[in-house]
Amino acid sequence: MERDSRAFLWDVRRAADLVAEFTAGLDAEGYVANRLVNAAVERQFEIIGEALNQLTKAAPGIAHRIPHLPEIVSFRNVLIHGYSKVDHQIVWSIIKTRLPVLRDIADALLAELGPPDA
C-alpha cells in the first residue's frame, strides 16, 4: 500500500519536534561537543530529507509549496554520504534558523490536508 502523502509531512513534523527535544537547553558549543546529540539530530534530518524526497514523488504539487526543498534533500545526502565532513556549526545554524520555519510550513500543510489515513 502506498503511503498517503500526508504521512510524509507528519514524518517531517515529528522529526523536527525530536530535534527540538534533543537540543533543548543546549547552545552551539554544547551541541558541537555532544556526539550523542549530533548523531540523533543528524538521523532526524535524514528522515526529514527522505520524507520530503518521497513527498516530491507522491505529491509534487504539495512538495513544490515547501521552500528550499531541493536543498533540504541535498542536506540529507550530505549527512549520509559526506558524514565524515559534517560541520556541526552549520547543523546548529540550520536547527535554529531553518528548522522552525520548515516545521511551521509542515503544520500549515497538515492543517489543510488533515491527518494521514490510518
Secondary structure per residue as TSV (DSSP state, phi and psi in degrees):
chain	resnum	aa	ss	phi	psi
A	1	M	-	360.0	130.2
A	2	E	-	-72.0	137.8
A	3	R	-	-69.1	140.3
A	4	D	-	-64.1	136.8
A	5	S	H	-59.4	-26.8
A	6	R	H	-64.3	-29.4
A	7	A	H	-62.3	-33.6
A	8	F	H	-65.9	-37.8
A	9	L	H	-67.1	-37.8
A	10	W	H	-63.0	-39.1
A	11	D	H	-61.2	-42.2
A	12	V	H	-61.3	-48.1
A	13	R	H	-61.8	-46.3
A	14	R	H	-62.8	-44.2
A	15	A	H	-63.5	-40.9
A	16	A	H	-63.2	-41.1
A	17	D	H	-62.3	-40.7
A	18	L	H	-65.6	-39.5
A	19	V	H	-60.3	-44.0
A	20	A	H	-61.5	-42.0
A	21	E	H	-63.9	-46.1
A	22	F	H	-65.4	-29.2
A	23	T	H	-102.9	1.0
A	24	A	T	-57.5	131.8
A	25	G	T	83.6	-2.9
A	26	L	-	-96.8	151.7
A	27	D	-	-108.5	-178.8
A	28	A	H	-58.2	-43.6
A	29	E	H	-64.5	-43.5
A	30	G	H	-64.3	-38.9
A	31	Y	H	-63.7	-49.4
A	32	V	H	-59.1	-36.2
A	33	A	H	-79.5	-13.8
A	34	N	-	-102.4	96.8
A	35	R	H	-64.6	-34.1
A	36	L	H	-64.4	-45.6
A	37	V	H	-66.3	-40.5
A	38	N	H	-53.8	-49.6
A	39	A	H	-63.6	-42.4
A	40	A	H	-65.5	-43.4
A	41	V	H	-65.6	-46.1
A	42	E	H	-59.2	-39.0
A	43	R	H	-62.0	-41.0
A	44	Q	H	-67.3	-36.7
A	45	F	H	-66.5	-34.5
A	46	E	H	-62.6	-42.1
A	47	I	H	-63.3	-45.0
A	48	I	H	-58.4	-49.3
A	49	G	H	-62.0	-41.8
A	50	E	H	-69.8	-40.5
A	51	A	H	-60.6	-42.2
A	52	L	H	-70.8	-34.4
A	53	N	H	-61.1	-44.8
A	54	Q	H	-68.2	-36.4
A	55	L	H	-61.6	-37.8
A	56	T	H	-57.8	-38.0
A	57	K	H	-78.0	-39.4
A	58	A	H	-80.0	-34.9
A	59	A	-	-149.4	74.6
A	60	P	H	-58.0	-33.1
A	61	G	H	-64.0	-38.7
A	62	I	H	-72.9	-44.6
A	63	A	H	-58.5	-37.5
A	64	H	T	-67.5	-13.1
A	65	R	T	-84.6	-3.7
A	66	I	S	-98.5	111.6
A	67	P	T	-61.2	142.8
A	68	H	T	64.4	22.3
A	69	L	H	-56.1	-45.4
A	70	P	H	-59.8	-36.2
A	71	E	H	-68.2	-35.3
A	72	I	H	-65.6	-44.5
A	73	V	H	-64.6	-39.7
A	74	S	H	-63.0	-38.2
A	75	F	H	-61.2	-41.8
A	76	R	H	-57.8	-43.5
A	77	N	H	-65.0	-38.0
A	78	V	H	-62.7	-44.2
A	79	L	H	-62.4	-38.2
A	80	I	H	-80.0	-48.3
A	81	H	H	-93.5	-23.8
A	82	G	S	-112.9	31.7
A	83	Y	G	-52.2	-29.9
A	84	S	G	-78.1	-8.6
A	85	K	G	-118.5	17.7
A	86	V	-	-66.7	129.1
A	87	D	-	-95.4	107.3
A	88	H	H	-66.3	-24.7
A	89	Q	H	-66.1	-39.0
A	90	I	H	-67.8	-42.5
A	91	V	H	-59.2	-44.6
A	92	W	H	-59.9	-43.6
A	93	S	H	-60.2	-41.6
A	94	I	H	-64.6	-41.1
A	95	I	H	-57.2	-44.2
A	96	K	H	-81.8	-31.5
A	97	T	H	-107.6	-38.4
A	98	R	T	-102.7	-33.9
A	99	L	H	-64.0	-42.0
A	100	P	H	-59.8	-36.4
A	101	V	H	-66.7	-44.3
A	102	L	H	-62.1	-41.5
A	103	R	H	-62.3	-42.5
A	104	D	H	-61.7	-39.8
A	105	I	H	-65.7	-44.7
A	106	A	H	-59.8	-43.5
A	107	D	H	-60.1	-44.7
A	108	A	H	-63.0	-43.5
A	109	L	H	-65.9	-40.3
A	110	L	H	-64.8	-36.4
A	111	A	H	-62.6	-37.3
A	112	E	H	-69.5	-41.6
A	113	L	H	-90.6	-23.4
A	114	G	-	82.4	175.4
A	115	P	S	-69.6	157.6
A	116	P	-	-67.5	157.3
A	117	D	-	-64.4	145.0
A	118	A	-	-77.1	360.0
